[in-house]
Amino acid sequence: MSNAENQEAPAAPQQVQIEVDDSHVIASYANFCRVTGSPEELIVDFGLNPQPMGVPKNPIGVSQRIILNYFTAKRLLAALSMSLQRHEAVFGVLETDVQKRVKITR
């Protein structure tokens, strides 16, 4: 047998179901996020911007802060990317520029 025949094909990654207890979760809404970080971790702040058009006059209240290591951040990026691709495939492209979404009527 040749070396190629002796080597087994790499096993496909298995889907593992992880049990999650979300009985004490607190859900909140955010239309603002800010990402900062250090060499070791990313800090993601979430808040509510009551003035999504233009520059807010008052500070945006941050209500949640999530601190992630870069490995978890990369897995989150992949999961969010896949979810957004599926959503856009069904409902169309999401425009993130508010000015392009708003239709001004005169």
C-alpha positions as a printed NumPy array, in Angstrom:
array([[  0.   ,   0.   ,   0.   ],
       [  1.168,   3.507,  -0.737],
       [  1.295,   6.294,   1.834],
       [ -1.806,   7.868,   0.31 ],
       [ -3.735,   4.626,   0.728],
       [ -2.653,   4.26 ,   4.38 ],
       [ -3.846,   7.731,   5.328],
       [ -7.459,   8.025,   6.289],
       [ -9.554,  10.887,   4.984],
       [-10.039,  13.596,   7.605],
       [-13.282,  13.16 ,   9.471],
       [-15.996,  15.735,   8.785],
       [-16.681,  18.021,  11.739],
       [-19.546,  16.715,  13.817],
       [-22.498,  18.856,  14.858],
       [-22.597,  18.818,  18.631],
       [-25.719,  19.894,  20.462],
       [-24.804,  21.867,  23.548],
       [-27.469,  22.219,  26.206],
       [-28.053,  25.831,  27.282],
       [-29.997,  27.017,  30.328],
       [-31.56 ,  30.342,  29.329],
       [-34.164,  30.411,  32.1  ],
       [-32.537,  33.481,  33.672],
       [-31.66 ,  35.391,  30.491],
       [-32.546,  39.068,  30.253],
       [-33.309,  40.248,  26.714],
       [-32.675,  43.827,  25.684],
       [-32.815,  45.776,  22.423],
       [-29.917,  47.713,  20.916],
       [-29.65 ,  49.856,  17.792],
       [-26.102,  50.966,  18.614],
       [-22.892,  49.047,  19.151],
       [-19.271,  50.043,  19.62 ],
       [-16.304,  47.687,  19.417],
       [-13.043,  48.455,  21.182],
       [-10.333,  46.153,  22.349],
       [ -6.911,  45.276,  23.556],
       [ -4.371,  42.726,  22.316],
       [ -6.126,  40.072,  24.442],
       [ -9.844,  40.777,  24.025],
       [-12.621,  42.685,  22.315],
       [-15.127,  44.823,  24.179],
       [-18.539,  45.204,  22.55 ],
       [-20.882,  47.821,  24.012],
       [-24.593,  47.803,  23.162],
       [-27.022,  50.644,  23.707],
       [-30.055,  52.537,  22.521],
       [-29.593,  55.586,  20.31 ],
       [-32.842,  57.581,  20.429],
       [-31.618,  59.729,  17.487],
       [-30.427,  57.333,  14.773],
       [-30.291,  60.148,  12.185],
       [-27.357,  62.545,  12.363],
       [-25.119,  63.123,  15.363],
       [-26.892,  62.508,  18.695],
       [-27.175,  65.566,  20.94 ],
       [-26.99 ,  63.51 ,  24.144],
       [-24.645,  60.664,  25.041],
       [-25.837,  57.202,  23.989],
       [-26.612,  55.076,  27.028],
       [-24.708,  51.79 ,  26.964],
       [-26.731,  49.095,  28.714],
       [-24.75 ,  45.934,  27.953],
       [-21.028,  45.223,  27.629],
       [-19.746,  41.901,  26.329],
       [-16.044,  41.086,  26.619],
       [-14.8  ,  38.375,  24.259],
       [-11.488,  36.743,  23.535],
       [-10.534,  36.802,  19.856],
       [-11.313,  33.111,  19.335],
       [-14.888,  33.565,  20.546],
       [-15.178,  36.788,  18.527],
       [-14.169,  34.924,  15.37 ],
       [-16.763,  32.206,  16.005],
       [-19.379,  34.919,  16.635],
       [-18.39 ,  36.636,  13.373],
       [-18.883,  33.38 ,  11.452],
       [-22.267,  32.699,  13.089],
       [-23.516,  36.251,  12.462],
       [-22.261,  36.189,   8.874],
       [-24.079,  32.92 ,   8.157],
       [-27.29 ,  34.217,   9.744],
       [-27.155,  37.484,   7.77 ],
       [-26.502,  35.643,   4.496],
       [-29.551,  33.44 ,   5.087],
       [-31.705,  36.477,   5.954],
       [-30.601,  38.42 ,   2.875],
       [-31.17 ,  35.388,   0.642],
       [-34.826,  35.38 ,   1.721],
       [-35.582,  39.086,   2.284],
       [-32.998,  40.948,   0.179],
       [-29.878,  42.943,   0.949],
       [-29.854,  44.929,   4.184],
       [-28.835,  48.553,   3.629],
       [-26.865,  49.804,   6.639],
       [-26.653,  53.431,   5.492],
       [-29.689,  55.08 ,   7.123],
       [-29.616,  57.947,   4.596],
       [-30.09 ,  55.483,   1.727],
       [-33.005,  53.743,   3.493],
       [-34.965,  56.892,   4.304],
       [-37.127,  58.308,   1.546],
       [-37.653,  62.026,   1.888],
       [-41.066,  63.232,   0.73 ],
       [-41.663,  66.895,   0.026]])
